[in-house]
Amino acid sequence: MKNIFTSLMLFCLQKFPLRKWGVSVLMFVGMLFFSFQGIAQEHVFDQYIRNSKVGTLSVFIEENPSKKEKTVRIESKVNVSMLFLRAKVEYEGKVIYRDGRLITADIQICRDGSTYQEAETHWKGRYYLAVIDGNEKRINKEMIQFSSLLLYAKEPRNIREVYAEIDGIFNRLEHLGRGRYELHLSGSRNNYYTYRNGKLVEAKLDHWLAPIQLKRQD
């Protein structure tokens, strides 16, 4: 793709000298390039436990308009060293949506270098098949339009339930007003998300290590 982009640049500069057309040519070529590549974004959150920074969480968003696909990938690293608790936890998650429907989700959590949890969900044409730590589970849904990872990519306006990729279950989402949402979790404390201009800026998450607070860097 880079070779194609370079060739387009050279062709346009040869046919339309920069001094004559300048910025217009570069903008045109740039639009062609991004139509091939799609749109990519990245943002990073700092993670805190009891006001101490313990790691970062990176969000990668890729959109391919021609395929009507949206990919969200999460990478999280937490290193906790407290009086009675020492652990290094790494989280990797990826979801792909097509035409607003979840197509695939893959989650892996490692603790101290060993796999702690694994989960995947795939659309099978008429239903979803989830495999949670090796155990298969059929989910009779025609469409999953919002899952946990998508909470990091956009505000869940008009969404009432969120699919938890790691558990293969649905959790109730409540809008608290002013860009704040509460995700009701079974058997644990709830999660809270705060959005500004449609972007997640802060979150308070229940975690088996300890409650974690996320704060967006940018």
LODODREN-465124 format. One record per residue (C-alpha): residue number from 1; residue in three letters; x, y negated, z negated. Coordinates in steps of 0.05 Angstrom, whole numbers. Each point is the difference from the previous one (the first is absolute). Layout:
# LODODREN-465124
<site seq="NUM" type="Ala" px="X" py="Y" pz="Z"/>
...
# end
This chain:
# LODODREN-465124
<site seq="1" type="Met" px="0" py="0" pz="0"/>
<site seq="2" type="Lys" px="57" py="-48" pz="-15"/>
<site seq="3" type="Asn" px="28" py="13" pz="70"/>
<site seq="4" type="Ile" px="-67" py="-18" pz="31"/>
<site seq="5" type="Phe" px="-4" py="-63" pz="-41"/>
<site seq="6" type="Thr" px="71" py="-20" pz="20"/>
<site seq="7" type="Ser" px="-15" py="12" pz="74"/>
<site seq="8" type="Leu" px="-63" py="-43" pz="-4"/>
<site seq="9" type="Met" px="40" py="-55" pz="-32"/>
<site seq="10" type="Leu" px="53" py="1" pz="53"/>
<site seq="11" type="Phe" px="-51" py="3" pz="57"/>
<site seq="12" type="Cys" px="-39" py="-60" pz="-27"/>
<site seq="13" type="Leu" px="63" py="-41" pz="-12"/>
<site seq="14" type="Gln" px="24" py="15" pz="70"/>
<site seq="15" type="Lys" px="-66" py="-17" pz="33"/>
<site seq="16" type="Phe" px="-18" py="-57" pz="-47"/>
<site seq="17" type="Pro" px="61" py="-38" pz="-25"/>
<site seq="18" type="Leu" px="-3" py="-17" pz="-74"/>
<site seq="19" type="Arg" px="11" py="-74" pz="14"/>
<site seq="20" type="Lys" px="-62" py="0" pz="44"/>
<site seq="21" type="Trp" px="-49" py="43" pz="-38"/>
<site seq="22" type="Gly" px="35" py="9" pz="-67"/>
<site seq="23" type="Val" px="-45" py="20" pz="-58"/>
<site seq="24" type="Ser" px="-59" py="21" pz="44"/>
<site seq="25" type="Val" px="41" py="56" pz="31"/>
<site seq="26" type="Leu" px="25" py="25" pz="-67"/>
<site seq="27" type="Met" px="-69" py="-1" pz="-30"/>
<site seq="28" type="Phe" px="-29" py="39" pz="59"/>
<site seq="29" type="Val" px="54" py="53" pz="-5"/>
<site seq="30" type="Gly" px="-9" py="3" pz="-75"/>
<site seq="31" type="Met" px="-75" py="13" pz="8"/>
<site seq="32" type="Leu" px="15" py="57" pz="49"/>
<site seq="33" type="Phe" px="50" py="30" pz="-49"/>
<site seq="34" type="Phe" px="-48" py="0" pz="-59"/>
<site seq="35" type="Ser" px="-56" py="28" pz="43"/>
<site seq="36" type="Phe" px="45" py="61" pz="12"/>
<site seq="37" type="Gln" px="26" py="5" pz="-71"/>
<site seq="38" type="Gly" px="-62" py="-17" pz="-40"/>
<site seq="39" type="Ile" px="1" py="-42" pz="-63"/>
<site seq="40" type="Ala" px="44" py="16" pz="-60"/>
<site seq="41" type="Gln" px="0" py="-30" pz="-69"/>
<site seq="42" type="Glu" px="38" py="13" pz="-64"/>
<site seq="43" type="His" px="-9" py="-27" pz="-71"/>
<site seq="44" type="Val" px="30" py="19" pz="-66"/>
<site seq="45" type="Phe" px="-27" py="3" pz="-72"/>
<site seq="46" type="Asp" px="41" py="-1" pz="-64"/>
<site seq="47" type="Gln" px="-23" py="52" pz="-51"/>
<site seq="48" type="Tyr" px="-1" py="-14" pz="-74"/>
<site seq="49" type="Ile" px="-12" py="40" pz="-63"/>
<site seq="50" type="Arg" px="-9" py="-42" pz="-63"/>
<site seq="51" type="Asn" px="29" py="-61" pz="36"/>
<site seq="52" type="Ser" px="64" py="38" pz="20"/>
<site seq="53" type="Lys" px="13" py="10" pz="74"/>
<site seq="54" type="Val" px="5" py="75" pz="15"/>
<site seq="55" type="Gly" px="0" py="2" pz="76"/>
<site seq="56" type="Thr" px="-30" py="-23" pz="65"/>
<site seq="57" type="Leu" px="-57" py="21" pz="46"/>
<site seq="58" type="Ser" px="6" py="-14" pz="74"/>
<site seq="59" type="Val" px="-60" py="-2" pz="47"/>
<site seq="60" type="Phe" px="9" py="11" pz="75"/>
<site seq="61" type="Ile" px="-59" py="-15" pz="46"/>
<site seq="62" type="Glu" px="0" py="16" pz="74"/>
<site seq="63" type="Glu" px="-57" py="-14" pz="48"/>
<site seq="64" type="Asn" px="-7" py="26" pz="70"/>
<site seq="65" type="Pro" px="-58" py="-37" pz="34"/>
<site seq="66" type="Ser" px="3" py="42" pz="63"/>
<site seq="67" type="Lys" px="-13" py="64" pz="-40"/>
<site seq="68" type="Lys" px="-43" py="-35" pz="-52"/>
<site seq="69" type="Glu" px="46" py="29" pz="-53"/>
<site seq="70" type="Lys" px="24" py="-27" pz="-67"/>
<site seq="71" type="Thr" px="55" py="33" pz="-40"/>
<site seq="72" type="Val" px="16" py="-17" pz="-72"/>
<site seq="73" type="Arg" px="62" py="27" pz="-33"/>
<site seq="74" type="Ile" px="19" py="-8" pz="-74"/>
<site seq="75" type="Glu" px="68" py="11" pz="-32"/>
<site seq="76" type="Ser" px="6" py="-7" pz="-75"/>
<site seq="77" type="Lys" px="59" py="10" pz="-46"/>
<site seq="78" type="Val" px="-7" py="-5" pz="-76"/>
<site seq="79" type="Asn" px="56" py="12" pz="-49"/>
<site seq="80" type="Val" px="-22" py="1" pz="-72"/>
<site seq="81" type="Ser" px="48" py="2" pz="-59"/>
<site seq="82" type="Met" px="-36" py="-8" pz="-66"/>
<site seq="83" type="Leu" px="12" py="27" pz="-69"/>
<site seq="84" type="Phe" px="-39" py="64" pz="9"/>
<site seq="85" type="Leu" px="-7" py="1" pz="76"/>
<site seq="86" type="Arg" px="50" py="3" pz="56"/>
<site seq="87" type="Ala" px="-23" py="14" pz="71"/>
<site seq="88" type="Lys" px="13" py="-17" pz="72"/>
<site seq="89" type="Val" px="-63" py="3" pz="42"/>
<site seq="90" type="Glu" px="-3" py="-7" pz="76"/>
<site seq="91" type="Tyr" px="-65" py="-6" pz="38"/>
<site seq="92" type="Glu" px="-9" py="4" pz="75"/>
<site seq="93" type="Gly" px="-68" py="-6" pz="34"/>
<site seq="94" type="Lys" px="-25" py="-9" pz="70"/>
<site seq="95" type="Val" px="-70" py="-7" pz="30"/>
<site seq="96" type="Ile" px="-22" py="-8" pz="72"/>
<site seq="97" type="Tyr" px="-67" py="-29" pz="19"/>
<site seq="98" type="Arg" px="-31" py="1" pz="69"/>
<site seq="99" type="Asp" px="-63" py="-39" pz="17"/>
<site seq="100" type="Gly" px="-8" py="-13" pz="-74"/>
<site seq="101" type="Arg" px="1" py="74" pz="-19"/>
<site seq="102" type="Leu" px="53" py="34" pz="-42"/>
<site seq="103" type="Ile" px="36" py="50" pz="45"/>
<site seq="104" type="Thr" px="56" py="24" pz="-44"/>
<site seq="105" type="Ala" px="30" py="-13" pz="-69"/>
<site seq="106" type="Asp" px="65" py="28" pz="-29"/>
<site seq="107" type="Ile" px="23" py="-12" pz="-71"/>
<site seq="108" type="Gln" px="62" py="25" pz="-37"/>
<site seq="109" type="Ile" px="22" py="-17" pz="-71"/>
<site seq="110" type="Cys" px="68" py="20" pz="-26"/>
<site seq="111" type="Arg" px="24" py="-3" pz="-72"/>
<site seq="112" type="Asp" px="74" py="2" pz="-14"/>
<site seq="113" type="Gly" px="13" py="27" pz="69"/>
<site seq="114" type="Ser" px="-52" py="57" pz="-2"/>
<site seq="115" type="Thr" px="-68" py="1" pz="32"/>
<site seq="116" type="Tyr" px="-53" py="-18" pz="-51"/>
<site seq="117" type="Gln" px="-63" py="-5" pz="43"/>
<site seq="118" type="Glu" px="-16" py="10" pz="74"/>
<site seq="119" type="Ala" px="-65" py="-13" pz="38"/>
<site seq="120" type="Glu" px="-23" py="-7" pz="71"/>
<site seq="121" type="Thr" px="-67" py="-13" pz="33"/>
<site seq="122" type="His" px="-17" py="10" pz="74"/>
<site seq="123" type="Trp" px="-62" py="-14" pz="41"/>
<site seq="124" type="Lys" px="-23" py="64" pz="34"/>
<site seq="125" type="Gly" px="-53" py="-27" pz="47"/>
<site seq="126" type="Arg" px="-61" py="13" pz="-45"/>
<site seq="127" type="Tyr" px="30" py="-2" pz="-70"/>
<site seq="128" type="Tyr" px="64" py="-15" pz="-38"/>
<site seq="129" type="Leu" px="47" py="53" pz="-27"/>
<site seq="130" type="Ala" px="41" py="-20" pz="-61"/>
<site seq="131" type="Val" px="58" py="41" pz="-26"/>
<site seq="132" type="Ile" px="16" py="-19" pz="-71"/>
<site seq="133" type="Asp" px="63" py="33" pz="-28"/>
<site seq="134" type="Gly" px="-12" py="59" pz="46"/>
<site seq="135" type="Asn" px="-75" py="7" pz="-14"/>
<site seq="136" type="Glu" px="-48" py="-12" pz="58"/>
<site seq="137" type="Lys" px="-62" py="-42" pz="-9"/>
<site seq="138" type="Arg" px="-53" py="-15" pz="53"/>
<site seq="139" type="Ile" px="-29" py="-70" pz="-2"/>
<site seq="140" type="Asn" px="-66" py="-5" pz="36"/>
<site seq="141" type="Lys" px="4" py="-72" pz="22"/>
<site seq="142" type="Glu" px="-10" py="-26" pz="70"/>
<site seq="143" type="Met" px="45" py="-59" pz="-14"/>
<site seq="144" type="Ile" px="47" py="-25" pz="-54"/>
<site seq="145" type="Gln" px="8" py="-74" pz="12"/>
<site seq="146" type="Phe" px="40" py="-21" pz="-61"/>
<site seq="147" type="Ser" px="53" py="37" pz="-40"/>
<site seq="148" type="Ser" px="47" py="-20" pz="-56"/>
<site seq="149" type="Leu" px="59" py="-19" pz="44"/>
<site seq="150" type="Leu" px="-44" py="-47" pz="40"/>
<site seq="151" type="Leu" px="-10" py="-41" pz="-63"/>
<site seq="152" type="Tyr" px="71" py="-25" pz="10"/>
<site seq="153" type="Ala" px="-13" py="-22" pz="71"/>
<site seq="154" type="Lys" px="-66" py="-38" pz="-3"/>
<site seq="155" type="Glu" px="-55" py="-23" pz="-46"/>
<site seq="156" type="Pro" px="-55" py="52" pz="-7"/>
<site seq="157" type="Arg" px="-59" py="-45" pz="15"/>
<site seq="158" type="Asn" px="-68" py="35" pz="-1"/>
<site seq="159" type="Ile" px="34" py="66" pz="-21"/>
<site seq="160" type="Arg" px="-33" py="39" pz="-56"/>
<site seq="161" type="Glu" px="43" py="63" pz="-3"/>
<site seq="162" type="Val" px="74" py="14" pz="13"/>
<site seq="163" type="Tyr" px="29" py="68" pz="19"/>
<site seq="164" type="Ala" px="58" py="21" pz="-45"/>
<site seq="165" type="Glu" px="49" py="36" pz="47"/>
<site seq="166" type="Ile" px="39" py="32" pz="-57"/>
<site seq="167" type="Asp" px="-62" py="33" pz="-31"/>
<site seq="168" type="Gly" px="-48" py="8" pz="58"/>
<site seq="169" type="Ile" px="-56" py="-35" pz="-37"/>
<site seq="170" type="Phe" px="-39" py="-66" pz="5"/>
<site seq="171" type="Asn" px="3" py="-55" pz="-52"/>
<site seq="172" type="Arg" px="-51" py="-55" pz="-9"/>
<site seq="173" type="Leu" px="24" py="-70" pz="16"/>
<site seq="174" type="Glu" px="-32" py="-61" pz="-34"/>
<site seq="175" type="His" px="7" py="-71" pz="24"/>
<site seq="176" type="Leu" px="12" py="-46" pz="-60"/>
<site seq="177" type="Gly" px="-1" py="-65" pz="40"/>
<site seq="178" type="Arg" px="53" py="-49" pz="22"/>
<site seq="179" type="Gly" px="41" py="52" pz="37"/>
<site seq="180" type="Arg" px="3" py="48" pz="-60"/>
<site seq="181" type="Tyr" px="-19" py="74" pz="3"/>
<site seq="182" type="Glu" px="-4" py="57" pz="-50"/>
<site seq="183" type="Leu" px="12" py="71" pz="23"/>
<site seq="184" type="His" px="-33" py="48" pz="-48"/>
<site seq="185" type="Leu" px="43" py="62" pz="-12"/>
<site seq="186" type="Ser" px="-24" py="64" pz="-30"/>
<site seq="187" type="Gly" px="36" py="20" pz="-64"/>
<site seq="188" type="Ser" px="46" py="-60" pz="-5"/>
<site seq="189" type="Arg" px="2" py="-75" pz="-4"/>
<site seq="190" type="Asn" px="-25" py="-38" pz="60"/>
<site seq="191" type="Asn" px="41" py="-37" pz="52"/>
<site seq="192" type="Tyr" px="-7" py="-74" pz="15"/>
<site seq="193" type="Tyr" px="17" py="-36" pz="64"/>
<site seq="194" type="Thr" px="3" py="-75" pz="14"/>
<site seq="195" type="Tyr" px="-1" py="-29" pz="71"/>
<site seq="196" type="Arg" px="13" py="-70" pz="26"/>
<site seq="197" type="Asn" px="-19" py="-18" pz="72"/>
<site seq="198" type="Gly" px="-13" py="74" pz="13"/>
<site seq="199" type="Lys" px="69" py="22" pz="-24"/>
<site seq="200" type="Leu" px="16" py="40" pz="-62"/>
<site seq="201" type="Val" px="42" py="-43" pz="-47"/>
<site seq="202" type="Glu" px="-4" py="38" pz="-66"/>
<site seq="203" type="Ala" px="-24" py="67" pz="-27"/>
<site seq="204" type="Lys" px="-4" py="36" pz="-67"/>
<site seq="205" type="Leu" px="6" py="75" pz="9"/>
<site seq="206" type="Asp" px="-10" py="58" pz="-46"/>
<site seq="207" type="His" px="60" py="47" pz="3"/>
<site seq="208" type="Trp" px="20" py="63" pz="-37"/>
<site seq="209" type="Leu" px="65" py="-35" pz="-20"/>
<site seq="210" type="Ala" px="-33" py="-64" pz="-26"/>
<site seq="211" type="Pro" px="-46" py="-55" pz="27"/>
<site seq="212" type="Ile" px="36" py="-35" pz="58"/>
<site seq="213" type="Gln" px="-9" py="-71" pz="23"/>
<site seq="214" type="Leu" px="15" py="-19" pz="73"/>
<site seq="215" type="Lys" px="17" py="-71" pz="22"/>
<site seq="216" type="Arg" px="10" py="-18" pz="72"/>
<site seq="217" type="Gln" px="67" py="-32" pz="16"/>
<site seq="218" type="Asp" px="-22" py="-46" pz="57"/>
# end
